[in-house]
Amino acid sequence: MSILRIISKKHMEITSQWLGSGAVYGATAGALLVYFTDWRVITDYLPFYNGKYVKDE
């Protein structure tokens, strides 16, 4: 059975309407995760935020 038979045109239209909102909520959730966990592996690559780490070189 093909997946295209399960997903109709109506479902695709509904999905396309919610895609932008889902992307914004996902990006916000990711940013909040990094902010509250202070995940250094990720925050080392964020401009302005990585300046709080002292580098011993």
All heavy atoms as atom14 arrays in JSON, in Angstrom:
{
  "sequence": "MSILRIISKKHMEITSQWLGSGAVYGATAGALLVYFTDWRVITDYLPFYNGKYVKDE",
  "atom14_mask": [
    [1, 1, 1, 1, 1, 1, 1, 1, 0, 0, 0, 0, 0, 0],
    [1, 1, 1, 1, 1, 1, 0, 0, 0, 0, 0, 0, 0, 0],
    [1, 1, 1, 1, 1, 1, 1, 1, 0, 0, 0, 0, 0, 0],
    [1, 1, 1, 1, 1, 1, 1, 1, 0, 0, 0, 0, 0, 0],
    [1, 1, 1, 1, 1, 1, 1, 1, 1, 1, 1, 0, 0, 0],
    [1, 1, 1, 1, 1, 1, 1, 1, 0, 0, 0, 0, 0, 0],
    [1, 1, 1, 1, 1, 1, 1, 1, 0, 0, 0, 0, 0, 0],
    [1, 1, 1, 1, 1, 1, 0, 0, 0, 0, 0, 0, 0, 0],
    [1, 1, 1, 1, 1, 1, 1, 1, 1, 0, 0, 0, 0, 0],
    [1, 1, 1, 1, 1, 1, 1, 1, 1, 0, 0, 0, 0, 0],
    [1, 1, 1, 1, 1, 1, 1, 1, 1, 1, 0, 0, 0, 0],
    [1, 1, 1, 1, 1, 1, 1, 1, 0, 0, 0, 0, 0, 0],
    [1, 1, 1, 1, 1, 1, 1, 1, 1, 0, 0, 0, 0, 0],
    [1, 1, 1, 1, 1, 1, 1, 1, 0, 0, 0, 0, 0, 0],
    [1, 1, 1, 1, 1, 1, 1, 0, 0, 0, 0, 0, 0, 0],
    [1, 1, 1, 1, 1, 1, 0, 0, 0, 0, 0, 0, 0, 0],
    [1, 1, 1, 1, 1, 1, 1, 1, 1, 0, 0, 0, 0, 0],
    [1, 1, 1, 1, 1, 1, 1, 1, 1, 1, 1, 1, 1, 1],
    [1, 1, 1, 1, 1, 1, 1, 1, 0, 0, 0, 0, 0, 0],
    [1, 1, 1, 1, 0, 0, 0, 0, 0, 0, 0, 0, 0, 0],
    [1, 1, 1, 1, 1, 1, 0, 0, 0, 0, 0, 0, 0, 0],
    [1, 1, 1, 1, 0, 0, 0, 0, 0, 0, 0, 0, 0, 0],
    [1, 1, 1, 1, 1, 0, 0, 0, 0, 0, 0, 0, 0, 0],
    [1, 1, 1, 1, 1, 1, 1, 0, 0, 0, 0, 0, 0, 0],
    [1, 1, 1, 1, 1, 1, 1, 1, 1, 1, 1, 1, 0, 0],
    [1, 1, 1, 1, 0, 0, 0, 0, 0, 0, 0, 0, 0, 0],
    [1, 1, 1, 1, 1, 0, 0, 0, 0, 0, 0, 0, 0, 0],
    [1, 1, 1, 1, 1, 1, 1, 0, 0, 0, 0, 0, 0, 0],
    [1, 1, 1, 1, 1, 0, 0, 0, 0, 0, 0, 0, 0, 0],
    [1, 1, 1, 1, 0, 0, 0, 0, 0, 0, 0, 0, 0, 0],
    [1, 1, 1, 1, 1, 0, 0, 0, 0, 0, 0, 0, 0, 0],
    [1, 1, 1, 1, 1, 1, 1, 1, 0, 0, 0, 0, 0, 0],
    [1, 1, 1, 1, 1, 1, 1, 1, 0, 0, 0, 0, 0, 0],
    [1, 1, 1, 1, 1, 1, 1, 0, 0, 0, 0, 0, 0, 0],
    [1, 1, 1, 1, 1, 1, 1, 1, 1, 1, 1, 1, 0, 0],
    [1, 1, 1, 1, 1, 1, 1, 1, 1, 1, 1, 0, 0, 0],
    [1, 1, 1, 1, 1, 1, 1, 0, 0, 0, 0, 0, 0, 0],
    [1, 1, 1, 1, 1, 1, 1, 1, 0, 0, 0, 0, 0, 0],
    [1, 1, 1, 1, 1, 1, 1, 1, 1, 1, 1, 1, 1, 1],
    [1, 1, 1, 1, 1, 1, 1, 1, 1, 1, 1, 0, 0, 0],
    [1, 1, 1, 1, 1, 1, 1, 0, 0, 0, 0, 0, 0, 0],
    [1, 1, 1, 1, 1, 1, 1, 1, 0, 0, 0, 0, 0, 0],
    [1, 1, 1, 1, 1, 1, 1, 0, 0, 0, 0, 0, 0, 0],
    [1, 1, 1, 1, 1, 1, 1, 1, 0, 0, 0, 0, 0, 0],
    [1, 1, 1, 1, 1, 1, 1, 1, 1, 1, 1, 1, 0, 0],
    [1, 1, 1, 1, 1, 1, 1, 1, 0, 0, 0, 0, 0, 0],
    [1, 1, 1, 1, 1, 1, 1, 0, 0, 0, 0, 0, 0, 0],
    [1, 1, 1, 1, 1, 1, 1, 1, 1, 1, 1, 0, 0, 0],
    [1, 1, 1, 1, 1, 1, 1, 1, 1, 1, 1, 1, 0, 0],
    [1, 1, 1, 1, 1, 1, 1, 1, 0, 0, 0, 0, 0, 0],
    [1, 1, 1, 1, 0, 0, 0, 0, 0, 0, 0, 0, 0, 0],
    [1, 1, 1, 1, 1, 1, 1, 1, 1, 0, 0, 0, 0, 0],
    [1, 1, 1, 1, 1, 1, 1, 1, 1, 1, 1, 1, 0, 0],
    [1, 1, 1, 1, 1, 1, 1, 0, 0, 0, 0, 0, 0, 0],
    [1, 1, 1, 1, 1, 1, 1, 1, 1, 0, 0, 0, 0, 0],
    [1, 1, 1, 1, 1, 1, 1, 1, 0, 0, 0, 0, 0, 0],
    [1, 1, 1, 1, 1, 1, 1, 1, 1, 0, 0, 0, 0, 0]
  ],
  "atom14_positions": [
    [[0.84, -1.18, 0.0], [0.0, 0.0, 0.0], [0.89, 1.24, 0.0], [1.81, 1.36, 0.79], [-0.93, -0.03, 1.21], [-1.8, 1.2, 1.29], [-2.9, 1.14, 2.69], [-4.38, 0.66, 1.86], [0.0, 0.0, 0.0], [0.0, 0.0, 0.0], [0.0, 0.0, 0.0], [0.0, 0.0, 0.0], [0.0, 0.0, 0.0], [0.0, 0.0, 0.0]],
    [[0.59, 2.13, -0.86], [1.37, 3.36, -1.0], [0.98, 4.37, 0.06], [-0.18, 4.49, 0.44], [1.14, 3.96, -2.39], [1.78, 5.2, -2.49], [0.0, 0.0, 0.0], [0.0, 0.0, 0.0], [0.0, 0.0, 0.0], [0.0, 0.0, 0.0], [0.0, 0.0, 0.0], [0.0, 0.0, 0.0], [0.0, 0.0, 0.0], [0.0, 0.0, 0.0]],
    [[1.97, 5.1, 0.54], [1.71, 6.13, 1.55], [0.87, 7.26, 0.96], [0.13, 7.93, 1.67], [3.03, 6.64, 2.16], [2.79, 7.54, 3.37], [3.81, 7.44, 1.16], [2.67, 6.81, 4.63], [0.0, 0.0, 0.0], [0.0, 0.0, 0.0], [0.0, 0.0, 0.0], [0.0, 0.0, 0.0], [0.0, 0.0, 0.0], [0.0, 0.0, 0.0]],
    [[0.97, 7.48, -0.33], [0.21, 8.55, -0.97], [-1.29, 8.25, -0.98], [-2.1, 9.17, -1.08], [0.72, 8.79, -2.38], [2.14, 9.34, -2.47], [2.58, 9.46, -3.92], [2.24, 10.68, -1.78], [0.0, 0.0, 0.0], [0.0, 0.0, 0.0], [0.0, 0.0, 0.0], [0.0, 0.0, 0.0], [0.0, 0.0, 0.0], [0.0, 0.0, 0.0]],
    [[-1.66, 6.99, -0.89], [-3.08, 6.66, -0.8], [-3.65, 7.0, 0.57], [-4.82, 7.31, 0.72], [-3.3, 5.18, -1.09], [-3.13, 4.85, -2.53], [-3.49, 3.43, -2.76], [-3.46, 3.16, -4.18], [-3.92, 2.07, -4.73], [-4.44, 1.12, -3.97], [-3.86, 1.9, -6.03], [0.0, 0.0, 0.0], [0.0, 0.0, 0.0], [0.0, 0.0, 0.0]],
    [[-2.82, 6.92, 1.6], [-3.26, 7.21, 2.96], [-3.38, 8.72, 3.16], [-4.32, 9.21, 3.78], [-2.29, 6.6, 3.99], [-2.28, 5.08, 3.84], [-2.65, 7.0, 5.4], [-1.21, 4.39, 4.64], [0.0, 0.0, 0.0], [0.0, 0.0, 0.0], [0.0, 0.0, 0.0], [0.0, 0.0, 0.0], [0.0, 0.0, 0.0], [0.0, 0.0, 0.0]],
    [[-2.4, 9.46, 2.65], [-2.37, 10.92, 2.81], [-3.09, 11.55, 1.62], [-2.6, 11.51, 0.5], [-0.93, 11.43, 2.9], [-0.21, 10.79, 4.07], [-0.91, 12.94, 3.03], [1.25, 11.11, 4.15], [0.0, 0.0, 0.0], [0.0, 0.0, 0.0], [0.0, 0.0, 0.0], [0.0, 0.0, 0.0], [0.0, 0.0, 0.0], [0.0, 0.0, 0.0]],
    [[-4.22, 12.14, 1.88], [-4.99, 12.74, 0.8], [-4.58, 14.2, 0.58], [-3.77, 14.76, 1.32], [-6.48, 12.67, 1.13], [-6.77, 13.51, 2.23], [0.0, 0.0, 0.0], [0.0, 0.0, 0.0], [0.0, 0.0, 0.0], [0.0, 0.0, 0.0], [0.0, 0.0, 0.0], [0.0, 0.0, 0.0], [0.0, 0.0, 0.0], [0.0, 0.0, 0.0]],
    [[-5.14, 14.8, -0.43], [-4.86, 16.2, -0.75], [-5.3, 17.11, 0.4], [-4.63, 18.08, 0.72], [-5.58, 16.59, -2.04], [-5.28, 17.98, -2.51], [-5.97, 18.28, -3.82], [-5.67, 19.7, -4.24], [-6.36, 20.08, -5.45], [0.0, 0.0, 0.0], [0.0, 0.0, 0.0], [0.0, 0.0, 0.0], [0.0, 0.0, 0.0], [0.0, 0.0, 0.0]],
    [[-6.41, 16.77, 1.03], [-6.91, 17.56, 2.15], [-5.91, 17.54, 3.31], [-5.65, 18.57, 3.94], [-8.26, 17.01, 2.61], [-8.86, 17.78, 3.77], [-10.19, 17.19, 4.19], [-10.74, 17.93, 5.39], [-11.98, 17.35, 5.85], [0.0, 0.0, 0.0], [0.0, 0.0, 0.0], [0.0, 0.0, 0.0], [0.0, 0.0, 0.0], [0.0, 0.0, 0.0]],
    [[-5.34, 16.38, 3.6], [-4.34, 16.28, 4.67], [-3.1, 17.1, 4.34], [-2.5, 17.71, 5.23], [-3.96, 14.82, 4.9], [-5.03, 14.01, 5.54], [-5.74, 13.07, 4.84], [-5.53, 14.02, 6.79], [-6.63, 12.52, 5.64], [-6.52, 13.08, 6.84], [0.0, 0.0, 0.0], [0.0, 0.0, 0.0], [0.0, 0.0, 0.0], [0.0, 0.0, 0.0]],
    [[-2.7, 17.11, 3.1], [-1.53, 17.89, 2.69], [-1.79, 19.39, 2.85], [-0.91, 20.14, 3.25], [-1.14, 17.56, 1.25], [-0.64, 16.15, 1.07], [0.82, 15.78, 2.02], [2.02, 16.7, 1.1], [0.0, 0.0, 0.0], [0.0, 0.0, 0.0], [0.0, 0.0, 0.0], [0.0, 0.0, 0.0], [0.0, 0.0, 0.0], [0.0, 0.0, 0.0]],
    [[-3.0, 19.84, 2.54], [-3.34, 21.25, 2.7], [-3.35, 21.66, 4.17], [-2.85, 22.72, 4.53], [-4.71, 21.53, 2.08], [-4.72, 21.45, 0.56], [-6.12, 21.58, -0.02], [-7.08, 21.76, 0.76], [-6.24, 21.49, -1.25], [0.0, 0.0, 0.0], [0.0, 0.0, 0.0], [0.0, 0.0, 0.0], [0.0, 0.0, 0.0], [0.0, 0.0, 0.0]],
    [[-3.89, 20.81, 5.01], [-3.91, 21.1, 6.44], [-2.48, 21.14, 6.99], [-2.12, 22.02, 7.77], [-4.76, 20.05, 7.19], [-6.23, 20.2, 6.81], [-4.59, 20.18, 8.7], [-7.11, 19.08, 7.3], [0.0, 0.0, 0.0], [0.0, 0.0, 0.0], [0.0, 0.0, 0.0], [0.0, 0.0, 0.0], [0.0, 0.0, 0.0], [0.0, 0.0, 0.0]],
    [[-1.65, 20.2, 6.57], [-0.26, 20.16, 7.02], [0.49, 21.4, 6.58], [1.27, 21.97, 7.35], [0.43, 18.9, 6.48], [-0.3, 17.75, 6.92], [1.85, 18.81, 6.96], [0.0, 0.0, 0.0], [0.0, 0.0, 0.0], [0.0, 0.0, 0.0], [0.0, 0.0, 0.0], [0.0, 0.0, 0.0], [0.0, 0.0, 0.0], [0.0, 0.0, 0.0]],
    [[0.28, 21.84, 5.37], [1.0, 23.02, 4.87], [0.59, 24.29, 5.62], [1.4, 25.2, 5.76], [0.77, 23.2, 3.37], [-0.58, 23.52, 3.1], [0.0, 0.0, 0.0], [0.0, 0.0, 0.0], [0.0, 0.0, 0.0], [0.0, 0.0, 0.0], [0.0, 0.0, 0.0], [0.0, 0.0, 0.0], [0.0, 0.0, 0.0], [0.0, 0.0, 0.0]],
    [[-0.63, 24.34, 6.12], [-1.07, 25.5, 6.89], [-0.4, 25.55, 8.27], [-0.15, 26.61, 8.81], [-2.59, 25.49, 7.07], [-3.34, 25.74, 5.79], [-4.84, 25.59, 5.98], [-5.31, 25.15, 7.03], [-5.59, 25.94, 4.95], [0.0, 0.0, 0.0], [0.0, 0.0, 0.0], [0.0, 0.0, 0.0], [0.0, 0.0, 0.0], [0.0, 0.0, 0.0]],
    [[-0.12, 24.4, 8.86], [0.47, 24.34, 10.2], [1.99, 24.25, 10.19], [2.62, 24.28, 11.25], [-0.09, 23.13, 10.94], [-1.5, 23.34, 11.39], [-2.63, 22.95, 10.74], [-1.93, 24.01, 12.57], [-3.74, 23.33, 11.44], [-3.33, 23.98, 12.58], [-1.26, 24.63, 13.62], [-4.07, 24.56, 13.59], [-2.0, 25.19, 14.63], [-3.39, 25.16, 14.62]],
    [[2.59, 24.15, 9.04], [4.04, 23.95, 8.95], [4.83, 25.13, 9.52], [5.79, 24.93, 10.26], [4.43, 23.71, 7.48], [5.75, 23.06, 7.23], [5.79, 21.69, 7.91], [5.97, 22.89, 5.74], [0.0, 0.0, 0.0], [0.0, 0.0, 0.0], [0.0, 0.0, 0.0], [0.0, 0.0, 0.0], [0.0, 0.0, 0.0], [0.0, 0.0, 0.0]],
    [[4.43, 26.35, 9.23], [5.13, 27.53, 9.74], [5.06, 27.63, 11.25], [6.07, 27.88, 11.93], [0.0, 0.0, 0.0], [0.0, 0.0, 0.0], [0.0, 0.0, 0.0], [0.0, 0.0, 0.0], [0.0, 0.0, 0.0], [0.0, 0.0, 0.0], [0.0, 0.0, 0.0], [0.0, 0.0, 0.0], [0.0, 0.0, 0.0], [0.0, 0.0, 0.0]],
    [[3.88, 27.41, 11.8], [3.72, 27.45, 13.25], [4.52, 26.35, 13.93], [5.15, 26.58, 14.98], [2.25, 27.3, 13.64], [1.5, 28.38, 13.15], [0.0, 0.0, 0.0], [0.0, 0.0, 0.0], [0.0, 0.0, 0.0], [0.0, 0.0, 0.0], [0.0, 0.0, 0.0], [0.0, 0.0, 0.0], [0.0, 0.0, 0.0], [0.0, 0.0, 0.0]],
    [[4.51, 25.19, 13.36], [5.28, 24.09, 13.93], [6.78, 24.37, 13.93], [7.47, 24.03, 14.88], [0.0, 0.0, 0.0], [0.0, 0.0, 0.0], [0.0, 0.0, 0.0], [0.0, 0.0, 0.0], [0.0, 0.0, 0.0], [0.0, 0.0, 0.0], [0.0, 0.0, 0.0], [0.0, 0.0, 0.0], [0.0, 0.0, 0.0], [0.0, 0.0, 0.0]],
    [[7.27, 25.01, 12.87], [8.69, 25.35, 12.8], [9.05, 26.39, 13.86], [10.09, 26.29, 14.51], [9.03, 25.87, 11.41], [0.0, 0.0, 0.0], [0.0, 0.0, 0.0], [0.0, 0.0, 0.0], [0.0, 0.0, 0.0], [0.0, 0.0, 0.0], [0.0, 0.0, 0.0], [0.0, 0.0, 0.0], [0.0, 0.0, 0.0], [0.0, 0.0, 0.0]],
    [[8.19, 27.37, 14.06], [8.45, 28.41, 15.07], [8.44, 27.81, 16.48], [9.33, 28.08, 17.29], [7.43, 29.56, 14.96], [7.55, 30.51, 16.13], [7.62, 30.3, 13.65], [0.0, 0.0, 0.0], [0.0, 0.0, 0.0], [0.0, 0.0, 0.0], [0.0, 0.0, 0.0], [0.0, 0.0, 0.0], [0.0, 0.0, 0.0], [0.0, 0.0, 0.0]],
    [[7.45, 26.99, 16.78], [7.39, 26.35, 18.1], [8.59, 25.42, 18.31], [9.14, 25.35, 19.41], [6.09, 25.58, 18.28], [4.92, 26.46, 18.61], [3.84, 26.57, 17.75], [4.88, 27.2, 19.78], [2.76, 27.37, 18.04], [3.81, 28.01, 20.1], [2.75, 28.09, 19.22], [1.69, 28.89, 19.51], [0.0, 0.0, 0.0], [0.0, 0.0, 0.0]],
    [[8.99, 24.71, 17.29], [10.15, 23.81, 17.41], [11.44, 24.57, 17.65], [12.26, 24.18, 18.49], [0.0, 0.0, 0.0], [0.0, 0.0, 0.0], [0.0, 0.0, 0.0], [0.0, 0.0, 0.0], [0.0, 0.0, 0.0], [0.0, 0.0, 0.0], [0.0, 0.0, 0.0], [0.0, 0.0, 0.0], [0.0, 0.0, 0.0], [0.0, 0.0, 0.0]],
    [[11.64, 25.68, 16.92], [12.84, 26.49, 17.12], [12.85, 27.12, 18.5], [13.9, 27.19, 19.16], [12.91, 27.57, 16.04], [0.0, 0.0, 0.0], [0.0, 0.0, 0.0], [0.0, 0.0, 0.0], [0.0, 0.0, 0.0], [0.0, 0.0, 0.0], [0.0, 0.0, 0.0], [0.0, 0.0, 0.0], [0.0, 0.0, 0.0], [0.0, 0.0, 0.0]],
    [[11.7, 27.57, 18.96], [11.61, 28.16, 20.3], [11.91, 27.11, 21.37], [12.64, 27.39, 22.33], [10.21, 28.75, 20.53], [9.95, 29.73, 19.52], [10.11, 29.4, 21.89], [0.0, 0.0, 0.0], [0.0, 0.0, 0.0], [0.0, 0.0, 0.0], [0.0, 0.0, 0.0], [0.0, 0.0, 0.0], [0.0, 0.0, 0.0], [0.0, 0.0, 0.0]],
    [[11.38, 25.93, 21.21], [11.64, 24.86, 22.18], [13.13, 24.5, 22.2], [13.71, 24.29, 23.27], [10.81, 23.62, 21.84], [0.0, 0.0, 0.0], [0.0, 0.0, 0.0], [0.0, 0.0, 0.0], [0.0, 0.0, 0.0], [0.0, 0.0, 0.0], [0.0, 0.0, 0.0], [0.0, 0.0, 0.0], [0.0, 0.0, 0.0], [0.0, 0.0, 0.0]],
    [[13.75, 24.46, 21.04], [15.19, 24.18, 20.98], [16.02, 25.26, 21.64], [16.97, 24.97, 22.37], [0.0, 0.0, 0.0], [0.0, 0.0, 0.0], [0.0, 0.0, 0.0], [0.0, 0.0, 0.0], [0.0, 0.0, 0.0], [0.0, 0.0, 0.0], [0.0, 0.0, 0.0], [0.0, 0.0, 0.0], [0.0, 0.0, 0.0], [0.0, 0.0, 0.0]],
    [[15.66, 26.52, 21.4], [16.39, 27.63, 22.02], [16.22, 27.62, 23.53], [17.18, 27.87, 24.28], [15.91, 28.96, 21.44], [0.0, 0.0, 0.0], [0.0, 0.0, 0.0], [0.0, 0.0, 0.0], [0.0, 0.0, 0.0], [0.0, 0.0, 0.0], [0.0, 0.0, 0.0], [0.0, 0.0, 0.0], [0.0, 0.0, 0.0], [0.0, 0.0, 0.0]],
    [[15.02, 27.33, 24.01], [14.79, 27.25, 25.46], [15.55, 26.09, 26.09], [16.06, 26.2, 27.21], [13.3, 27.13, 25.76], [12.49, 28.41, 25.57], [11.0, 28.12, 25.71], [12.92, 29.47, 26.54], [0.0, 0.0, 0.0], [0.0, 0.0, 0.0], [0.0, 0.0, 0.0], [0.0, 0.0, 0.0], [0.0, 0.0, 0.0], [0.0, 0.0, 0.0]],
    [[15.65, 24.98, 25.39], [16.42, 23.85, 25.89], [17.88, 24.22, 26.07], [18.48, 23.94, 27.1], [16.29, 22.66, 24.94], [17.12, 21.43, 25.3], [16.53, 20.76, 26.54], [17.17, 20.47, 24.14], [0.0, 0.0, 0.0], [0.0, 0.0, 0.0], [0.0, 0.0, 0.0], [0.0, 0.0, 0.0], [0.0, 0.0, 0.0], [0.0, 0.0, 0.0]],
    [[18.45, 24.88, 25.08], [19.85, 25.3, 25.17], [20.03, 26.34, 26.27], [20.99, 26.3, 27.03], [20.34, 25.85, 23.81], [21.7, 26.51, 23.93], [20.39, 24.74, 22.79], [0.0, 0.0, 0.0], [0.0, 0.0, 0.0], [0.0, 0.0, 0.0], [0.0, 0.0, 0.0], [0.0, 0.0, 0.0], [0.0, 0.0, 0.0], [0.0, 0.0, 0.0]],
    [[19.09, 27.26, 26.41], [19.2, 28.32, 27.41], [19.13, 27.77, 28.84], [19.93, 28.12, 29.69], [18.08, 29.35, 27.21], [18.11, 30.47, 28.22], [19.03, 31.49, 28.12], [17.21, 30.48, 29.28], [19.07, 32.52, 29.04], [17.23, 31.51, 30.21], [18.16, 32.52, 30.09], [18.19, 33.53, 31.01], [0.0, 0.0, 0.0], [0.0, 0.0, 0.0]],
    [[18.19, 26.89, 29.1], [18.0, 26.41, 30.46], [18.98, 25.31, 30.86], [19.27, 25.14, 32.04], [16.57, 25.91, 30.67], [15.58, 27.04, 30.81], [14.59, 27.22, 29.88], [15.68, 27.91, 31.87], [13.69, 28.27, 30.01], [14.78, 28.96, 32.02], [13.79, 29.14, 31.07], [0.0, 0.0, 0.0], [0.0, 0.0, 0.0], [0.0, 0.0, 0.0]],
    [[19.52, 24.57, 29.91], [20.47, 23.52, 30.26], [21.91, 24.0, 30.19], [22.79, 23.32, 30.69], [20.32, 22.31, 29.32], [20.55, 22.72, 27.99], [18.95, 21.69, 29.47], [0.0, 0.0, 0.0], [0.0, 0.0, 0.0], [0.0, 0.0, 0.0], [0.0, 0.0, 0.0], [0.0, 0.0, 0.0], [0.0, 0.0, 0.0], [0.0, 0.0, 0.0]],
    [[22.15, 25.16, 29.58], [23.5, 25.69, 29.4], [24.4, 24.63, 28.77], [25.47, 24.31, 29.26], [24.06, 26.17, 30.74], [25.27, 27.08, 30.55], [25.33, 27.79, 29.53], [26.14, 27.07, 31.44], [0.0, 0.0, 0.0], [0.0, 0.0, 0.0], [0.0, 0.0, 0.0], [0.0, 0.0, 0.0], [0.0, 0.0, 0.0], [0.0, 0.0, 0.0]],
    [[23.95, 24.1, 27.7], [24.63, 23.02, 27.0], [25.83, 23.58, 26.26], [25.72, 24.15, 25.18], [23.65, 22.37, 26.05], [24.02, 21.03, 25.55], [25.04, 20.24, 25.95], [23.34, 20.32, 24.53], [25.05, 19.08, 25.25], [24.01, 19.1, 24.37], [22.24, 20.58, 23.74], [23.61, 18.16, 23.44], [21.84, 19.64, 22.82], [22.52, 18.44, 22.68]],
    [[27.01, 23.44, 26.82], [28.2, 24.1, 26.3], [28.59, 23.61, 24.9], [29.13, 24.38, 24.11], [29.36, 23.9, 27.26], [30.55, 24.68, 26.79], [31.59, 24.84, 27.81], [32.67, 25.61, 27.21], [33.77, 25.89, 27.8], [33.97, 25.48, 29.03], [34.7, 26.57, 27.19], [0.0, 0.0, 0.0], [0.0, 0.0, 0.0], [0.0, 0.0, 0.0]],
    [[28.33, 22.39, 24.59], [28.67, 21.87, 23.26], [27.98, 22.69, 22.18], [28.55, 22.99, 21.15], [28.27, 20.38, 23.15], [28.45, 19.87, 21.75], [29.06, 19.55, 24.13], [0.0, 0.0, 0.0], [0.0, 0.0, 0.0], [0.0, 0.0, 0.0], [0.0, 0.0, 0.0], [0.0, 0.0, 0.0], [0.0, 0.0, 0.0], [0.0, 0.0, 0.0]],
    [[26.74, 23.09, 22.43], [25.98, 23.88, 21.47], [26.3, 25.36, 21.6], [26.52, 26.06, 20.62], [24.47, 23.64, 21.65], [24.13, 22.17, 21.45], [23.65, 24.51, 20.73], [24.43, 21.63, 20.09], [0.0, 0.0, 0.0], [0.0, 0.0, 0.0], [0.0, 0.0, 0.0], [0.0, 0.0, 0.0], [0.0, 0.0, 0.0], [0.0, 0.0, 0.0]],
    [[26.34, 25.86, 22.84], [26.5, 27.3, 23.03], [27.89, 27.8, 22.67], [28.08, 29.01, 22.52], [26.16, 27.7, 24.48], [27.0, 26.97, 25.38], [24.71, 27.44, 24.78], [0.0, 0.0, 0.0], [0.0, 0.0, 0.0], [0.0, 0.0, 0.0], [0.0, 0.0, 0.0], [0.0, 0.0, 0.0], [0.0, 0.0, 0.0], [0.0, 0.0, 0.0]],
    [[28.88, 26.93, 22.53], [30.2, 27.36, 22.05], [30.12, 27.93, 20.64], [30.95, 28.74, 20.25], [31.18, 26.2, 22.06], [31.87, 26.05, 23.4], [31.83, 27.0, 24.2], [32.46, 24.99, 23.63], [0.0, 0.0, 0.0], [0.0, 0.0, 0.0], [0.0, 0.0, 0.0], [0.0, 0.0, 0.0], [0.0, 0.0, 0.0], [0.0, 0.0, 0.0]],
    [[29.14, 27.53, 19.86], [29.02, 27.96, 18.47], [28.04, 29.11, 18.27], [27.84, 29.55, 17.15], [28.61, 26.78, 17.59], [29.65, 25.69, 17.59], [29.47, 24.53, 18.33], [30.84, 25.84, 16.88], [30.43, 23.54, 18.35], [31.81, 24.85, 16.9], [31.6, 23.72, 17.63], [32.56, 22.74, 17.65], [0.0, 0.0, 0.0], [0.0, 0.0, 0.0]],
    [[27.4, 29.58, 19.34], [26.46, 30.69, 19.22], [27.2, 32.02, 19.39], [27.9, 32.21, 20.39], [25.35, 30.59, 20.28], [24.41, 29.41, 20.16], [23.46, 29.38, 21.34], [23.64, 29.47, 18.87], [0.0, 0.0, 0.0], [0.0, 0.0, 0.0], [0.0, 0.0, 0.0], [0.0, 0.0, 0.0], [0.0, 0.0, 0.0], [0.0, 0.0, 0.0]],
    [[27.06, 32.95, 18.45], [27.74, 34.23, 18.57], [27.25, 34.99, 19.81], [26.1, 34.9, 20.19], [27.34, 34.98, 17.31], [26.75, 33.98, 16.39], [26.3, 32.84, 17.22], [0.0, 0.0, 0.0], [0.0, 0.0, 0.0], [0.0, 0.0, 0.0], [0.0, 0.0, 0.0], [0.0, 0.0, 0.0], [0.0, 0.0, 0.0], [0.0, 0.0, 0.0]],
    [[28.13, 35.73, 20.42], [27.88, 36.56, 21.6], [27.65, 35.73, 22.86], [27.97, 36.17, 23.93], [26.71, 37.53, 21.39], [26.9, 38.44, 20.23], [26.14, 38.29, 19.09], [27.86, 39.44, 20.26], [26.32, 39.12, 18.01], [28.04, 40.27, 19.18], [27.27, 40.12, 18.06], [0.0, 0.0, 0.0], [0.0, 0.0, 0.0], [0.0, 0.0, 0.0]],
    [[27.06, 34.57, 22.75], [26.78, 33.76, 23.93], [28.02, 33.0, 24.37], [28.2, 32.7, 25.55], [25.63, 32.8, 23.65], [25.05, 32.15, 24.89], [24.2, 32.87, 25.72], [25.37, 30.85, 25.24], [23.67, 32.29, 26.87], [24.84, 30.27, 26.37], [23.99, 30.99, 27.18], [23.47, 30.43, 28.31], [0.0, 0.0, 0.0], [0.0, 0.0, 0.0]],
    [[28.89, 32.63, 23.41], [30.07, 31.84, 23.74], [31.15, 32.67, 24.43], [32.13, 32.12, 24.9], [30.62, 31.15, 22.5], [31.16, 32.13, 21.48], [31.01, 33.33, 21.62], [31.77, 31.61, 20.44], [0.0, 0.0, 0.0], [0.0, 0.0, 0.0], [0.0, 0.0, 0.0], [0.0, 0.0, 0.0], [0.0, 0.0, 0.0], [0.0, 0.0, 0.0]],
    [[31.0, 33.97, 24.54], [31.99, 34.81, 25.2], [32.03, 34.65, 26.7], [32.97, 35.09, 27.34], [0.0, 0.0, 0.0], [0.0, 0.0, 0.0], [0.0, 0.0, 0.0], [0.0, 0.0, 0.0], [0.0, 0.0, 0.0], [0.0, 0.0, 0.0], [0.0, 0.0, 0.0], [0.0, 0.0, 0.0], [0.0, 0.0, 0.0], [0.0, 0.0, 0.0]],
    [[31.07, 33.99, 27.28], [31.05, 33.83, 28.72], [31.99, 32.72, 29.19], [32.26, 32.6, 30.36], [29.64, 33.59, 29.24], [29.08, 32.23, 28.96], [27.69, 32.12, 29.53], [27.43, 30.75, 30.05], [26.19, 30.63, 30.75], [0.0, 0.0, 0.0], [0.0, 0.0, 0.0], [0.0, 0.0, 0.0], [0.0, 0.0, 0.0], [0.0, 0.0, 0.0]],
    [[32.51, 31.92, 28.25], [33.42, 30.85, 28.6], [34.86, 31.35, 28.48], [35.26, 31.9, 27.48], [33.24, 29.65, 27.68], [31.84, 29.09, 27.69], [31.08, 29.04, 26.53], [31.27, 28.62, 28.86], [29.8, 28.53, 26.54], [29.99, 28.12, 28.89], [29.27, 28.07, 27.73], [28.0, 27.56, 27.74], [0.0, 0.0, 0.0], [0.0, 0.0, 0.0]],
    [[35.65, 31.13, 29.52], [37.04, 31.54, 29.52], [37.85, 30.43, 28.84], [37.74, 29.26, 29.2], [37.55, 31.75, 30.95], [39.01, 32.13, 30.95], [36.71, 32.81, 31.64], [0.0, 0.0, 0.0], [0.0, 0.0, 0.0], [0.0, 0.0, 0.0], [0.0, 0.0, 0.0], [0.0, 0.0, 0.0], [0.0, 0.0, 0.0], [0.0, 0.0, 0.0]],
    [[38.65, 30.82, 27.86], [39.48, 29.84, 27.15], [40.91, 29.93, 27.67], [41.52, 30.98, 27.7], [39.43, 30.11, 25.66], [38.05, 29.97, 25.11], [38.08, 29.92, 23.61], [36.77, 29.84, 23.1], [35.83, 29.51, 22.59], [0.0, 0.0, 0.0], [0.0, 0.0, 0.0], [0.0, 0.0, 0.0], [0.0, 0.0, 0.0], [0.0, 0.0, 0.0]],
    [[41.44, 28.81, 28.12], [42.8, 28.76, 28.63], [43.73, 28.3, 27.52], [43.97, 27.12, 27.33], [42.9, 27.78, 29.81], [42.05, 28.22, 30.98], [41.9, 29.45, 31.16], [41.54, 27.36, 31.71], [0.0, 0.0, 0.0], [0.0, 0.0, 0.0], [0.0, 0.0, 0.0], [0.0, 0.0, 0.0], [0.0, 0.0, 0.0], [0.0, 0.0, 0.0]],
    [[44.25, 29.28, 26.77], [45.15, 28.92, 25.65], [46.47, 29.62, 25.81], [46.64, 30.63, 26.32], [44.52, 29.3, 24.32], [43.32, 28.46, 24.02], [42.71, 28.81, 22.67], [43.49, 29.11, 21.75], [41.51, 28.78, 22.56], [0.0, 0.0, 0.0], [0.0, 0.0, 0.0], [0.0, 0.0, 0.0], [0.0, 0.0, 0.0], [0.0, 0.0, 0.0]]
  ]
}
